[in-house]
């Protein structure tokens, strides 16, 4: 399987097109602090 972001691939024939694919990521600057905050939220009285 060839994955590309251009319309054609030189020397190849496109058989199937799956459409536009997008995604998102979440990046944390302080993983330890964010992890502890998440654990504190789990323990709510």
N, C-alpha and C positions, 0 to 999 in steps of 0.2 A: 504494500500500500504506500503510495506516495502522497504526502500531505504537503500542500503548498498554498500560498496566498496570492498566486498570480493566476491569470485566466487560462493560460496554456502552458504546457510543459514541452519544451523542444524535443522532438523525436518520440513523443508518446501520444497515444490516443486516449482521450478522456471517455471512460465508459459510464461512470456514475458520478453525480454531483450531490453532495449531502447538504449544501446550503451553508449559511453563515453560522459560525460557532463562536460564542462569547463566554467569558467567565469572569469571576471576580475573586480577589484574594483579600485577606485581612492580615495586616502585618502589625505586630506589637513591638514597641521599643523596649519595654521592660517585661519580659516574659514571666519572670518570677513574681513580680508584683501583681500582674494581671491574673496569674494563676491563683495566688492567695486571695485576691478580691473575689474571684469566682467561687472559691471554696467557702468564703465567708457568706456569700449569697445563698449557698445551699443550706447553711445552718441558720435559719431564721426562727426565732421563738414566737 
